[in-house]
Amino acid sequence: MPPHYINYYEPFVGGGAVLFELLPEFAFINDINEALINTYRQIMNHTDDFLDSIYKLDYEMWEDGKSYYYVQRDLYNFKLQKYEYDIELAALFVFLNKHCFNGLYRVNSKGFFNVPYNNSRCLSCNEVSIRKTAKYLQRISITVGDFEKACKNAGKGDFVFLDSPYAPLNSSSFEAYTKEGFSLESHARLAKLYDELTARGCQCMLANHNTEFIRELYGGKGYTIEVFDVKRMINSDADNRKGKEVIICNY
């Protein structure tokens, strides 16, 4: 981490693990997943109603949790199809995240959430955590859209953390976070943005798979590329639940 920075930018905020660890005073977060951003906004603006909605989902969970999960998943996808970005969709987003396989968010080519049930009957959220999250989110800027647009105002002394969908490890890798996916061309566009942010004087950190493609995009430019071992949560072969990733910094 840079020891000092002015504004914090995270154009691929996702679950916000780094954001909520740092709790920067001035932050600009963004994601292309409109259902995710709707969830943050509903938690921020309608905290009590959000909690009531998710408690209702947990309380009404049938004895057959599997059937209940798939009924709620169908409802979630129906609302996505109708562009109903409301409190109910936000509650379903969190409920499905807590009861799906490995907390994975994945959609098919039509944009429908398709992750199977994980056999869990745990509560979907912690009220204290949700209320603290809502209070913090009220202080920062939240947008939905393309990563380049999200960084348009980043300037000298700002810190930009780039944690995009990772580059594929091989041709059979499937990591569809949104129906549009994140193509090799998108990764090339992100590398170009990284160079532009560097020229503006931004302090940038980027995480990705340690692949030849990524090293070609960022190598030979004076950036620090650190390789480290990681555990993989998802692999049919338990012996292969490990790999290598990189963190790339321009400072």
C-alpha positions in Angstrom: 0.0 0.0 0.0 1.2 3.5 -0.6 1.9 5.2 2.7 0.0 8.3 1.8 -2.7 9.1 -0.8 -5.5 11.7 -1.3 -8.5 9.9 -2.9 -9.1 6.2 -3.1 -10.5 4.8 -6.4 -11.8 1.3 -6.9 -13.4 0.8 -10.3 -14.0 -3.0 -9.8 -15.2 -2.8 -6.2 -17.0 -6.2 -6.0 -17.3 -7.3 -2.4 -15.2 -4.4 -1.3 -12.7 -6.3 0.9 -10.0 -3.8 0.5 -12.3 -0.8 0.7 -13.9 -2.0 4.0 -10.5 -2.8 5.4 -9.1 0.6 4.7 -12.2 2.7 5.1 -10.6 5.7 3.3 -12.1 9.1 4.1 -12.4 10.1 0.4 -13.4 7.1 -1.8 -14.9 6.6 -5.3 -16.2 3.1 -5.9 -17.7 1.6 -9.1 -18.7 -1.7 -10.6 -20.3 -2.7 -13.9 -22.7 -5.1 -12.0 -25.8 -3.0 -11.6 -27.4 -5.5 -9.2 -24.3 -5.2 -6.9 -24.4 -1.4 -6.9 -28.1 -1.5 -6.3 -27.4 -3.6 -3.2 -24.9 -1.0 -1.9 -27.3 1.8 -2.6 -30.3 0.1 -0.9 -28.2 -0.7 2.1 -27.1 2.9 2.3 -30.4 4.6 1.7 -33.0 2.1 3.1 -31.1 0.2 5.8 -34.2 -0.8 7.8 -36.2 -1.9 4.8 -33.3 -3.9 3.5 -32.9 -5.7 6.8 -36.6 -6.4 7.0 -36.5 -7.9 3.5 -33.6 -10.2 4.2 -34.9 -11.3 7.6 -38.1 -12.3 5.8 -36.2 -14.4 3.4 -34.3 -16.2 6.2 -37.3 -16.6 8.4 -39.5 -18.0 5.6 -36.9 -20.5 4.4 -38.7 -23.8 3.9 -37.7 -27.1 5.4 -36.5 -28.0 1.9 -33.8 -25.4 1.6 -32.8 -26.5 -1.9 -36.2 -25.9 -3.4 -36.5 -22.6 -1.5 -33.1 -21.4 -2.9 -34.1 -22.2 -6.5 -37.4 -20.4 -6.2 -35.6 -17.3 -4.9 -33.0 -17.6 -7.6 -35.8 -17.7 -10.2 -37.4 -14.6 -8.7 -34.0 -12.8 -8.7 -33.5 -13.6 -12.4 -37.1 -12.6 -13.2 -36.5 -9.2 -11.5 -33.2 -8.8 -13.4 -35.1 -9.4 -16.6 -37.6 -6.7 -15.7 -34.9 -4.3 -14.6 -36.4 -4.1 -11.1 -33.5 -2.7 -9.1 -35.2 -2.3 -5.8 -34.9 -3.4 -2.1 -36.2 -6.9 -2.8 -33.6 -7.5 -5.5 -30.9 -6.3 -3.1 -32.1 -8.7 -0.4 -32.2 -11.5 -2.9 -28.6 -10.6 -4.0 -27.3 -11.0 -0.5 -29.4 -14.1 0.3 -28.2 -15.9 -2.9 -24.6 -14.9 -2.2 -24.7 -16.5 1.2 -26.5 -19.7 0.1 -24.8 -20.4 -3.2 -21.7 -22.4 -4.0 -18.6 -20.7 -2.6 -20.3 -17.3 -2.6 -19.7 -17.1 -6.3 -21.4 -14.6 -8.5 -21.6 -15.9 -12.1 -24.2 -15.4 -14.8 -24.9 -17.2 -18.1 -24.9 -15.6 -21.6 -28.4 -14.2 -21.0 -27.2 -12.5 -17.8 -29.1 -14.8 -15.4 -27.5 -15.9 -12.1 -26.8 -19.6 -12.3 -24.8 -20.7 -9.3 -26.2 -23.8 -7.5 -27.2 -24.1 -3.8 -24.6 -24.8 -1.2 -26.9 -26.6 1.3 -26.5 -23.8 3.9 -29.2 -22.5 6.1 -27.1 -19.8 7.8 -28.4 -16.3 8.4 -27.7 -14.0 5.4 -26.3 -11.0 7.2 -25.2 -9.4 10.4 -27.3 -6.4 11.4 -24.4 -4.6 13.1 -22.2 -5.0 10.1 -24.9 -3.8 7.7 -25.6 -0.7 9.7 -21.9 0.1 9.9 -21.6 -0.4 6.1 -24.6 1.8 5.5 -23.1 4.6 7.6 -19.7 4.4 5.8 -21.3 4.3 2.3 -23.1 7.6 2.9 -19.7 9.3 3.0 -18.4 8.1 -0.4 -19.2 8.2 -4.1 -20.8 5.1 -5.7 -21.2 4.7 -9.4 -22.1 1.9 -11.9 -20.4 1.6 -15.3 -17.2 1.2 -17.2 -13.9 1.2 -15.4 -12.4 4.0 -17.6 -15.2 6.4 -16.8 -14.9 5.5 -13.1 -11.3 6.7 -13.1 -11.7 9.8 -15.2 -11.1 12.2 -12.3 -8.3 10.3 -10.7 -5.2 12.5 -10.4 -1.8 13.1 -8.9 -1.5 11.6 -5.4 -4.6 9.5 -5.6 -4.5 5.7 -5.0 -6.2 3.4 -7.6 -6.8 -0.2 -6.8 -7.6 -2.3 -9.9 -9.0 -5.8 -9.2 -10.7 -6.6 -12.5 -12.0 -10.0 -13.5 -8.9 -12.0 -13.9 -7.4 -13.0 -17.2 -8.2 -16.7 -18.2 -5.6 -19.3 -17.1 -6.4 -21.3 -20.3 -8.9 -21.3 -23.1 -11.4 -23.4 -21.1 -11.6 -20.9 -18.2 -15.0 -19.5 -17.6 -15.4 -16.5 -15.3 -18.5 -14.7 -16.5 -19.2 -12.0 -13.8 -21.5 -10.1 -16.1 -23.1 -11.3 -19.4 -20.7 -9.1 -21.3 -17.7 -10.8 -19.7 -14.2 -9.3 -19.5 -12.4 -10.0 -22.8 -8.7 -10.0 -23.6 -9.4 -6.7 -25.3 -10.8 -5.4 -22.0 -7.5 -6.4 -20.3 -5.5 -4.6 -22.9 -7.7 -1.5 -22.4 -7.1 -1.8 -18.7 -3.4 -1.9 -19.2 -3.6 1.2 -21.3 -5.5 2.9 -18.5 -2.9 1.8 -16.0 -0.2 3.6 -18.1 -2.4 6.7 -18.4 -3.1 6.8 -14.6 0.7 6.4 -14.0 1.3 9.4 -16.3 -1.2 11.4 -14.3 0.7 10.7 -11.1 -1.7 8.2 -9.6 -0.4 5.4 -7.4 -1.7 2.2 -8.9 -2.0 -1.4 -7.6 -3.3 -4.1 -9.8 -4.0 -7.8 -9.0 -4.4 -10.6 -11.6 -3.4 -14.2 -12.5 0.3 -14.7 -13.2 0.0 -15.4 -16.9 2.3 -14.7 -19.9 -0.5 -12.4 -21.3 -0.6 -10.3 -18.2 3.2 -10.1 -17.9 3.4 -9.0 -21.5 0.9 -6.2 -20.9 2.7 -4.8 -17.8 6.3 -5.9 -18.2 9.2 -3.7 -19.3 7.6 -0.5 -18.1 9.3 -0.1 -14.7 6.4 -1.5 -12.7 7.0 -3.7 -9.7 5.6 -7.2 -10.4 5.4 -9.4 -7.3 4.4 -13.1 -7.8 2.8 -15.0 -4.9 1.1 -18.3 -4.2 -2.6 -18.5 -3.6 -5.2 -21.1 -2.8 -8.0 -21.7 -5.3 -11.5 -22.3 -3.8 -12.9 -23.8 -7.0 -11.4 -26.8 -8.8 -12.7 -30.3 -9.4 -9.2 -31.6 -8.5 -8.3 -30.8 -4.9 -4.6 -31.1 -5.7 -4.9 -28.2 -8.1 -6.6 -25.8 -5.7 -3.5 -23.6 -5.8 -1.9 -21.2 -8.2 0.1 -18.0 -8.6 -1.1 -14.4 -8.9 0.6 -11.1 -9.3 0.4 -7.7 -7.7 1.6 -4.9 -10.0 2.5 -1.5 -8.5 3.8 1.7 -10.1 5.3 3.0 -6.9 
